[in-house]
Amino acid sequence: MTVPGRPASGRCGSGGRADVAALLGIAAVVLVVLPPLMWLGAALLRAVPGAPLLDEVGRRLLLRSLHLASLATGLALLLGVPYGWYLARYAAPGARRLLAGASVLPLLLPPYVMTLAWVLLLSPAGTVNAWLLKQGWISSPIQTHGSLPLAAAMLALVYWPAPAWFTLFAARSVPLALEDAARLHLPDGAAARWAAWPALRPALAAGALLVFLLALADFGAPNSLGVPTYPVEIVNRFQMDRDPGAVARVALPLPLLVIPLLLAQLRWLDRVPVGPRCGTAPRRLSAGRWGGLGLLGCLIPLVLSAAVPLTVLAVHSLPLDTYAAVWAESSDHFVNTALTAGSAAIWATVLALGYGWATRGRRRPVLDLLLTLPYALPAALIGVAMIQLLSHSEAARPLYDSLGGLVWTYVALFFPFALRSLQPGWAQVDPALLDEGALLGADAWTQFQTAAWPALRPYALVGGGIVGLLAAREIDATSLVRPPDGETIAFRIYDYLHYAPGPKVAALSVLLVLIGAVVAAALSAAARDGE
């Protein structure tokens, strides 16, 4: 990835101030994001000399989680790669922009909401099972409880847009001259694939690892289906005996597994293109008589991951009076969600901007790895660490007893998304403008406002939006860290699922998705206005 060079602020005698500002930017991120990781690291080191790290149950659950993540990754690639390739390379007048926007919808459904919708659809006494039994295609109703393949399918239906967009970025970045040269020897479609493969290879690897790590750490889908997995076991063990040492012992093998995968992912991410090279988009391919089939192939994942679950939830939320009742009962939870998710989005974006400004032009591989690691760990681990950090310090106790503890937890968990969303933006910052501002005596803040922020603004809005949406739907760390009066919408859904399943949980899920869609649309419009 290309990043702007370091501004020549030292020419104006302000090099010392710039270095101090850079150190402060890095220190702020380290003090916010790394403390839970440092506690986990210390706990893991203390756990090493003890009894065997994984009992038979732990080993079996770790293997099951790896199996689940592998299945989810394969299904997500199967759905996402053709979708992204079709959007990038085939002529689809009027449909391409619609398909691109619609691909965001599955990401707005948390895994536990997606799972709820399909469990309702596939209920033993439901219409689907009745029809399949009548046709003779099954001999007994489909059982969703304990189904690992269904849990993998739910995660794939949520995360397939990730490999789709990685494919889109790679496929549209092919140099036009290279593809034209390939056409001299190959048909158009084969030439396009051959020319795109060098860019597709790292993009597919990065997208696959992203889905794999997210699925490996997921708690919501397997917990909703009653599938015992490694993240579910971590939450259960801590809730049973509140022993952080036992949690650290159970969790030790996971970082040892995740860190090499994360290193590989970061290496691939640095090679993923984010737009057409040389400013020239490749020519669209003609789908010919297969055009309808290609469009159908794009509609299938949209129907399965957006249309079906949203329709099922809307139907099961009726009558409409349910929404009024849910809104009245959960108004405080909506406020808590807005406060915590919005604050986390702002803080994570500000910290990512400060870190990017402080480190532009210089790579810190170890620090980059540590700052990215939280998203790949089960959120419950970060939650356990935050409990220990906040509850055992008088200075931090006010945060533990308020929504501030949740905000800090969300920032630590989702800061990697703000940081990585901004990386392409730094490549758009013109170093010549920074140098010119420094030569004219502009301070760092003025340089940032005039030369960097206009290029960074759309990327900052996207990164902040991702953090806010992920924080609003987070469930496992929230269930551990929340104060007594700090329930969020996600926790309310979690509570309903366990104690009062029915129209209210479906209505609350629909409202969560609709609010996420409104926020995503507003941020998308703001980002386009800033370009």
C-alpha positions as CSV (number, residue, x, y, z in Angstrom):
1,M,0.0,0.0,0.0
2,T,1.3,3.4,-0.9
3,V,1.2,6.0,1.9
4,P,2.1,9.7,1.8
5,G,5.6,10.6,2.7
6,R,6.4,12.2,6.0
7,P,5.9,16.0,5.8
8,A,9.0,18.1,6.0
9,S,7.9,19.9,9.1
10,G,11.4,20.0,10.4
11,R,12.3,22.6,7.8
12,C,10.3,25.2,9.7
13,G,11.7,24.4,13.1
14,S,8.7,22.4,14.2
15,G,10.1,18.9,13.9
16,G,10.2,18.5,17.7
17,R,6.6,19.5,18.0
18,A,5.7,17.1,15.2
19,D,7.5,14.2,16.8
20,V,5.8,14.9,20.2
21,A,2.4,15.0,18.4
22,A,3.2,11.7,16.7
23,L,4.2,10.1,19.9
24,L,1.0,11.3,21.6
25,G,-1.1,9.9,18.7
26,I,0.5,6.5,19.0
27,A,0.3,6.6,22.8
28,A,-3.4,7.4,22.8
29,V,-4.2,4.3,20.7
30,V,-1.9,2.1,22.8
31,L,-3.5,3.2,26.0
32,V,-7.0,2.5,24.7
33,V,-6.7,-0.6,22.5
34,L,-3.9,-2.6,24.1
35,P,-4.7,-2.8,27.8
36,P,-7.2,-5.7,27.4
37,L,-4.7,-7.5,25.2
38,M,-1.9,-6.9,27.8
39,W,-4.1,-8.3,30.5
40,L,-4.9,-11.4,28.4
41,G,-1.3,-11.8,27.6
42,A,-0.3,-11.8,31.3
43,A,-3.2,-14.2,32.1
44,L,-2.1,-16.5,29.4
45,L,1.5,-16.5,30.6
46,R,0.3,-17.4,34.1
47,A,-1.9,-20.2,32.7
48,V,1.0,-21.9,30.9
49,P,2.7,-23.6,33.9
50,G,-0.5,-25.1,35.2
51,A,-2.6,-28.2,34.3
52,P,-3.1,-29.2,30.7
53,L,-4.4,-26.2,28.7
54,L,-7.2,-28.0,26.9
55,D,-9.3,-30.8,28.3
56,E,-11.1,-33.2,26.1
57,V,-14.1,-30.9,25.9
58,G,-12.0,-27.9,24.9
59,R,-10.1,-29.8,22.2
60,R,-13.4,-31.1,20.7
61,L,-14.9,-27.6,20.7
62,L,-11.9,-26.0,19.2
63,L,-12.0,-28.5,16.3
64,R,-15.7,-28.0,15.9
65,S,-15.1,-24.2,15.7
66,L,-12.5,-24.7,13.0
67,H,-14.8,-26.9,11.1
68,L,-17.6,-24.3,11.4
69,A,-15.4,-21.5,10.3
70,S,-14.1,-23.5,7.3
71,L,-17.6,-24.4,6.1
72,A,-18.8,-20.8,6.5
73,T,-15.7,-19.5,4.6
74,G,-16.3,-21.9,1.7
75,L,-20.0,-21.0,1.4
76,A,-19.2,-17.3,1.6
77,L,-16.7,-17.6,-1.2
78,L,-19.2,-19.6,-3.3
79,L,-21.8,-16.9,-2.9
80,G,-19.6,-13.8,-3.0
81,V,-17.0,-14.4,-5.6
82,P,-19.3,-14.8,-8.6
83,Y,-21.4,-11.8,-7.3
84,G,-18.3,-9.5,-7.1
85,W,-17.0,-10.7,-10.5
86,Y,-20.4,-10.1,-12.2
87,L,-20.6,-6.6,-10.7
88,A,-17.1,-5.7,-11.8
89,R,-16.9,-7.1,-15.2
90,Y,-20.3,-7.6,-16.8
91,A,-22.6,-5.1,-18.4
92,A,-25.8,-4.9,-16.4
93,P,-27.5,-1.6,-17.3
94,G,-29.6,-0.3,-14.4
95,A,-28.8,-3.3,-12.2
96,R,-25.2,-2.9,-11.2
97,R,-25.7,0.0,-8.8
98,L,-28.8,-1.6,-7.3
99,L,-26.9,-4.9,-6.8
100,A,-23.9,-3.1,-5.3
101,G,-26.2,-1.3,-2.8
102,A,-28.2,-4.4,-2.0
103,S,-25.1,-6.4,-1.1
104,V,-24.8,-4.3,2.0
105,L,-28.1,-5.6,3.4
106,P,-26.8,-9.0,4.7
107,L,-24.1,-7.2,6.7
108,L,-26.9,-5.3,8.6
109,L,-28.3,-8.5,9.9
110,P,-26.3,-9.7,13.0
111,P,-25.6,-13.5,12.9
112,Y,-28.1,-14.1,15.7
113,V,-30.8,-12.2,13.9
114,M,-30.1,-14.1,10.6
115,T,-30.3,-17.3,12.6
116,L,-33.6,-16.3,14.3
117,A,-35.2,-15.7,11.0
118,W,-34.2,-19.1,9.5
119,V,-35.1,-20.9,12.7
120,L,-38.6,-19.4,12.5
121,L,-38.9,-20.3,8.8
122,L,-37.7,-23.9,9.4
123,S,-39.7,-24.5,12.6
124,P,-41.0,-28.2,12.8
125,A,-44.6,-27.1,12.5
126,G,-43.9,-24.4,9.9
127,T,-44.9,-24.1,6.3
128,V,-41.6,-25.2,4.8
129,N,-41.4,-28.4,6.8
130,A,-45.0,-29.2,6.0
131,W,-44.5,-28.7,2.3
132,L,-41.3,-30.8,2.2
133,L,-43.0,-33.6,4.1
134,K,-46.0,-33.4,1.7
135,Q,-43.8,-33.7,-1.3
136,G,-42.0,-36.6,0.2
137,W,-38.6,-35.0,0.1
138,I,-38.0,-35.5,3.8
139,S,-39.2,-38.2,6.1
140,S,-39.1,-36.0,9.3
141,P,-39.1,-32.3,10.0
142,I,-35.8,-30.4,9.6
143,Q,-34.2,-30.0,13.0
144,T,-32.3,-26.7,13.4
145,H,-31.2,-27.2,17.0
146,G,-27.6,-28.4,17.2
147,S,-27.1,-28.1,13.4
148,L,-23.5,-27.1,12.7
149,P,-24.0,-26.9,8.9
150,L,-26.9,-24.5,9.5
151,A,-24.8,-22.4,11.8
152,A,-22.1,-22.3,9.1
153,A,-24.7,-21.3,6.5
154,M,-26.0,-18.5,8.7
155,L,-22.5,-17.0,9.1
156,A,-21.9,-17.4,5.3
157,L,-25.2,-15.6,4.6
158,V,-24.0,-12.7,6.8
159,Y,-20.4,-12.4,5.6
160,W,-20.5,-13.3,1.8
161,P,-20.5,-9.6,0.8
162,A,-16.9,-9.4,2.1
163,P,-15.4,-11.7,-0.5
164,A,-17.8,-10.2,-3.0
165,W,-16.3,-6.7,-2.5
166,F,-12.8,-8.0,-2.4
167,T,-13.4,-9.6,-5.8
168,L,-15.0,-6.4,-7.1
169,F,-12.0,-4.3,-6.1
170,A,-9.5,-6.8,-7.6
171,A,-11.5,-7.4,-10.8
172,R,-11.8,-3.7,-11.7
173,S,-8.1,-3.0,-11.0
174,V,-6.8,-4.8,-14.0
175,P,-4.6,-2.6,-16.3
176,L,-6.5,-2.2,-19.6
177,A,-3.4,-2.8,-21.7
178,L,-2.7,-6.1,-20.0
179,E,-6.2,-7.4,-20.7
180,D,-6.1,-6.1,-24.3
181,A,-2.9,-8.0,-24.9
182,A,-4.4,-11.2,-23.5
183,R,-7.4,-10.9,-25.9
184,L,-5.0,-11.4,-28.8
185,H,-4.7,-15.0,-27.7
186,L,-7.8,-15.7,-25.6
187,P,-11.6,-15.2,-25.7
188,D,-12.8,-12.1,-23.8
189,G,-13.9,-13.9,-20.7
190,A,-10.7,-16.0,-20.4
191,A,-8.6,-13.0,-21.0
192,A,-10.3,-11.1,-18.3
193,R,-9.8,-13.9,-15.8
194,W,-6.2,-14.3,-16.8
195,A,-5.4,-10.6,-16.5
196,A,-7.3,-10.3,-13.1
197,W,-5.8,-13.4,-11.4
198,P,-2.6,-11.6,-10.0
199,A,-4.9,-9.1,-8.2
200,L,-7.6,-11.7,-7.4
201,R,-5.3,-14.1,-5.6
202,P,-4.4,-11.8,-2.7
203,A,-7.9,-10.4,-2.6
204,L,-9.5,-13.8,-2.3
205,A,-7.0,-14.9,0.3
206,A,-7.7,-11.7,2.4
207,G,-11.4,-12.0,2.0
208,A,-11.4,-15.7,2.9
209,L,-9.3,-15.1,6.0
210,L,-11.6,-12.3,7.1
211,V,-14.6,-14.5,6.9
212,F,-12.8,-17.4,8.6
213,L,-11.6,-15.3,11.5
214,L,-15.0,-13.7,12.0
215,A,-16.7,-17.0,11.9
216,L,-14.2,-18.6,14.2
217,A,-14.8,-15.9,16.9
218,D,-18.6,-15.8,16.5
219,F,-20.8,-16.5,19.5
220,G,-24.3,-15.4,18.2
221,A,-25.1,-18.0,15.5
222,P,-23.9,-21.2,17.2
223,N,-25.3,-20.1,20.6
224,S,-28.7,-19.4,19.0
225,L,-28.8,-22.8,17.5
226,G,-27.5,-24.7,20.5
227,V,-24.2,-25.6,18.8
228,P,-21.4,-25.9,21.4
229,T,-18.3,-24.1,20.0
230,Y,-15.1,-22.6,21.4
231,P,-16.5,-19.0,21.9
232,V,-19.7,-20.4,23.4
233,E,-17.6,-22.4,25.9
234,I,-15.5,-19.4,26.9
235,V,-18.7,-17.4,27.8
236,N,-20.3,-20.3,29.6
237,R,-17.2,-21.1,31.7
238,F,-16.8,-17.5,32.8
239,Q,-20.5,-17.1,33.6
240,M,-20.5,-20.3,35.6
241,D,-17.6,-19.6,38.0
242,R,-16.4,-16.0,37.1
243,D,-12.8,-17.3,37.1
244,P,-10.7,-15.3,34.6
245,G,-7.8,-17.7,35.1
246,A,-9.9,-20.6,33.9
247,V,-11.0,-18.6,30.9
248,A,-7.4,-17.7,30.1
249,R,-6.4,-21.4,30.3
250,V,-9.2,-22.4,27.9
251,A,-8.5,-19.5,25.5
252,L,-4.7,-20.0,25.3
253,P,-4.6,-22.1,22.1
254,L,-6.8,-19.6,20.2
255,P,-4.2,-16.7,20.0
256,L,-1.5,-19.2,19.0
257,L,-3.8,-20.3,16.1
258,V,-5.1,-16.8,15.2
259,I,-1.9,-14.8,15.2
260,P,-0.3,-16.6,12.2
261,L,-3.5,-16.4,10.2
262,L,-3.8,-12.7,11.0
263,L,-0.2,-12.1,9.9
264,A,-1.0,-13.8,6.6
265,Q,-4.2,-11.7,6.3
266,L,-2.3,-8.4,6.9
267,R,0.2,-9.4,4.2
268,W,-2.5,-10.1,1.7
269,L,-4.5,-7.0,2.6
270,D,-1.4,-4.8,1.8
271,R,-1.6,-6.3,-1.8
272,V,-5.4,-5.8,-2.3
273,P,-6.2,-3.1,-4.8
274,V,-9.1,-0.7,-4.0
275,G,-9.8,0.8,-7.4
276,P,-9.0,0.9,-11.1
277,R,-5.3,1.3,-11.7
278,C,-4.2,4.3,-13.7
279,G,-7.8,5.7,-13.4
280,T,-9.1,3.4,-16.2
281,A,-11.8,0.9,-15.5
282,P,-11.7,-2.3,-17.6
283,R,-14.2,-2.8,-20.4
284,R,-17.4,-4.5,-19.5
285,L,-17.9,-8.0,-20.8
286,S,-21.0,-9.0,-22.7
287,A,-22.9,-11.7,-20.9
288,G,-24.7,-12.7,-24.1
289,R,-27.3,-15.4,-23.7
290,W,-26.0,-16.2,-20.3
291,G,-26.8,-12.7,-19.0
292,G,-30.0,-13.8,-17.3
293,L,-28.3,-16.7,-15.6
294,G,-25.6,-14.4,-14.2
295,L,-28.2,-12.0,-12.9
296,L,-30.0,-14.9,-11.3
297,G,-26.8,-16.0,-9.7
298,C,-26.6,-12.6,-8.0
299,L,-30.2,-12.6,-6.9
300,I,-29.9,-16.0,-5.1
301,P,-27.6,-14.8,-2.3
302,L,-29.6,-11.6,-1.9
303,V,-32.8,-13.6,-1.6
304,L,-31.4,-16.1,0.9
305,S,-29.5,-13.5,3.0
306,A,-31.8,-10.4,2.9
307,A,-35.2,-10.9,1.3
308,V,-36.1,-14.2,3.0
309,P,-34.9,-13.4,6.6
310,L,-36.4,-9.9,6.6
311,T,-39.7,-11.1,5.2
312,V,-39.9,-13.9,7.9
313,L,-39.1,-11.5,10.7
314,A,-41.6,-8.9,9.4
315,V,-44.4,-11.6,9.2
316,H,-43.6,-13.0,12.7
317,S,-43.6,-9.5,14.2
318,L,-47.2,-8.9,13.4
319,P,-49.6,-7.4,14.4
320,L,-48.2,-3.9,13.9
321,D,-49.1,-3.0,17.5
322,T,-46.1,-5.1,18.5
323,Y,-43.7,-2.3,17.3
324,A,-45.4,0.3,19.5
325,A,-45.1,-2.1,22.5
326,V,-41.5,-2.9,21.8
327,W,-40.6,0.8,21.3
328,A,-42.3,1.7,24.6
329,E,-40.6,-1.1,26.5
330,S,-37.1,-0.6,24.9
331,S,-36.8,3.1,24.5
332,D,-34.0,3.2,27.1
333,H,-32.2,0.4,25.3
334,F,-32.3,2.3,22.0
335,V,-30.8,5.4,23.8
336,N,-28.1,3.2,25.4
337,T,-27.3,1.7,22.0
338,A,-27.1,5.1,20.3
339,L,-24.9,6.5,23.0
340,T,-22.5,3.5,23.2
341,A,-22.3,2.7,19.5
342,G,-22.1,6.4,18.4
343,S,-19.4,7.2,21.0
344,A,-17.4,4.1,20.1
345,A,-17.6,5.1,16.4
346,I,-16.4,8.6,17.1
347,W,-13.5,7.5,19.4
348,A,-12.3,4.7,17.2
349,T,-12.3,7.0,14.2
350,V,-10.5,9.8,16.0
351,L,-7.9,7.4,17.3
352,A,-7.4,5.8,13.9
353,L,-6.9,9.3,12.3
354,G,-4.4,10.2,15.0
355,Y,-2.5,6.9,14.6
356,G,-2.5,7.2,10.8
357,W,-1.3,10.8,11.0
358,A,1.5,9.8,13.5
359,T,2.7,6.8,11.6
360,R,2.3,7.8,7.9
361,G,5.2,6.7,5.8
362,R,6.4,4.3,8.5
363,R,5.4,0.7,9.2
364,R,5.3,-0.8,12.6
365,P,4.5,-4.4,11.9
366,V,4.3,-5.6,15.5
367,L,2.1,-2.7,16.7
368,D,-0.1,-3.1,13.6
369,L,-0.6,-6.7,14.4
370,L,-1.5,-6.0,18.0
371,L,-3.9,-3.3,17.1
372,T,-5.7,-5.6,14.6
373,L,-5.8,-8.7,16.8
374,P,-8.9,-7.9,18.9
375,Y,-11.4,-8.4,16.1
376,A,-10.1,-11.9,15.5
377,L,-10.6,-13.0,19.1
378,P,-13.9,-13.9,20.7
379,A,-15.4,-10.7,22.0
380,A,-16.0,-12.5,25.4
381,L,-12.2,-12.6,25.9
382,I,-12.0,-8.8,25.5
383,G,-15.0,-8.5,27.8
384,V,-13.4,-10.6,30.6
385,A,-10.2,-8.5,30.3
386,M,-12.2,-5.3,30.5
387,I,-14.0,-6.5,33.7
388,Q,-10.7,-7.2,35.3
389,L,-9.2,-3.9,34.3
390,L,-12.2,-1.8,35.3
391,S,-13.4,-3.5,38.4
392,H,-10.1,-3.8,40.2
393,S,-9.1,-0.1,39.9
394,E,-10.7,2.7,41.9
395,A,-9.8,5.2,39.2
396,A,-11.6,3.1,36.5
397,R,-14.5,2.1,38.7
398,P,-16.8,4.9,37.4
399,L,-16.3,3.5,33.9
400,Y,-17.2,0.0,35.1
401,D,-20.4,1.3,36.7
402,S,-21.5,3.3,33.6
403,L,-21.8,3.0,29.8
404,G,-18.2,4.2,29.6
405,G,-17.0,0.6,30.1
406,L,-19.0,-0.6,27.1
407,V,-17.7,2.2,25.0
408,W,-14.1,1.3,25.8
409,T,-14.8,-2.3,25.1
410,Y,-16.3,-1.5,21.7
411,V,-13.4,0.7,20.8
412,A,-10.9,-2.0,21.7
413,L,-12.9,-4.6,19.8
414,F,-13.6,-2.7,16.6
415,F,-10.7,-0.2,16.3
416,P,-9.2,-2.5,13.6
417,F,-12.0,-1.7,11.3
418,A,-11.6,2.0,11.6
419,L,-7.8,1.7,11.1
420,R,-8.0,-0.5,8.0
421,S,-10.8,1.5,6.5
422,L,-8.6,4.6,6.6
423,Q,-5.6,2.9,5.0
424,P,-6.7,3.5,1.4
425,G,-7.4,7.1,2.3
426,W,-3.9,7.8,3.4
427,A,-2.8,6.8,-0.1
428,Q,-4.9,9.6,-1.5
429,V,-3.3,12.3,0.6
430,D,-0.9,14.4,-1.5
431,P,2.5,14.6,0.2
432,A,3.4,17.6,-1.9
433,L,0.6,19.6,-0.2
434,L,1.9,18.5,3.2
435,D,5.4,19.6,2.3
436,E,4.1,22.9,1.0
437,G,2.1,23.6,4.1
438,A,5.1,22.8,6.3
439,L,7.4,25.1,4.3
440,L,4.8,27.9,4.7
441,G,4.9,27.4,8.5
442,A,1.5,25.7,8.9
443,D,1.1,23.7,12.1
444,A,0.2,20.0,12.0
445,W,-3.5,20.7,12.6
446,T,-3.7,23.1,9.7
447,Q,-1.9,20.7,7.5
448,F,-4.3,17.9,8.4
449,Q,-7.4,20.1,7.9
450,T,-6.4,21.4,4.5
451,A,-4.4,18.6,2.9
452,A,-5.4,15.4,4.6
453,W,-9.0,15.6,5.8
454,P,-10.6,16.2,2.4
455,A,-9.1,13.0,1.1
456,L,-9.7,11.0,4.3
457,R,-13.3,12.1,5.0
458,P,-15.2,9.4,3.0
459,Y,-12.9,6.7,4.4
460,A,-13.3,8.0,8.0
461,L,-17.1,8.0,7.6
462,V,-17.1,4.4,6.3
463,G,-14.8,3.3,9.1
464,G,-16.8,5.0,11.8
465,G,-20.0,3.6,10.3
466,I,-18.6,0.1,10.4
467,V,-17.6,0.5,14.0
468,G,-20.9,1.9,15.0
469,L,-22.9,-0.8,13.3
470,L,-20.7,-3.6,14.8
471,A,-21.0,-2.0,18.3
472,A,-24.8,-1.7,18.1
473,R,-25.1,-5.4,17.4
474,E,-22.4,-6.8,19.7
475,I,-23.8,-9.3,22.2
476,D,-21.2,-11.5,24.0
477,A,-18.9,-8.9,25.4
478,T,-22.0,-6.7,26.1
479,S,-23.6,-9.4,28.2
480,L,-20.5,-9.4,30.4
481,V,-19.5,-5.8,30.7
482,R,-22.8,-3.9,30.7
483,P,-23.9,-2.1,33.9
484,P,-27.3,-3.0,35.4
485,D,-29.0,-0.1,33.7
486,G,-27.0,-0.3,30.5
487,E,-28.8,-2.8,28.4
488,T,-28.6,-2.3,24.7
489,I,-30.9,-3.4,21.9
490,A,-28.6,-6.4,21.1
491,F,-28.7,-7.5,24.7
492,R,-32.5,-7.0,24.7
493,I,-32.8,-9.3,21.7
494,Y,-30.5,-11.8,23.5
495,D,-32.8,-11.6,26.5
496,Y,-36.0,-12.1,24.5
497,L,-34.5,-15.1,22.7
498,H,-33.9,-16.9,26.0
499,Y,-37.0,-15.9,28.0
500,A,-39.7,-14.4,25.8
501,P,-39.4,-15.6,22.2
502,G,-42.3,-14.4,20.0
503,P,-43.4,-11.3,18.0
504,K,-41.5,-8.9,20.2
505,V,-38.0,-10.3,19.4
506,A,-38.8,-10.4,15.7
507,A,-40.0,-6.7,15.8
508,L,-37.0,-5.7,17.8
509,S,-34.7,-7.4,15.2
510,V,-36.5,-5.6,12.3
511,L,-36.0,-2.3,14.1
512,L,-32.3,-3.0,14.6
513,V,-31.8,-3.7,11.0
514,L,-33.9,-0.7,9.8
515,I,-31.9,1.7,12.0
516,G,-28.7,0.2,10.7
517,A,-29.9,0.7,7.1
518,V,-30.8,4.3,7.8
519,V,-27.4,5.0,9.4
520,A,-25.6,3.2,6.5
521,A,-27.5,5.2,3.9
522,A,-26.8,8.5,5.6
523,L,-23.1,7.8,6.0
524,S,-22.9,6.6,2.3
525,A,-24.5,9.8,1.2
526,A,-22.2,11.9,3.3
527,A,-19.2,10.0,2.0
528,R,-20.2,10.6,-1.6
529,D,-20.8,14.3,-0.9
530,G,-17.3,14.5,0.4
531,E,-15.6,13.0,-2.7
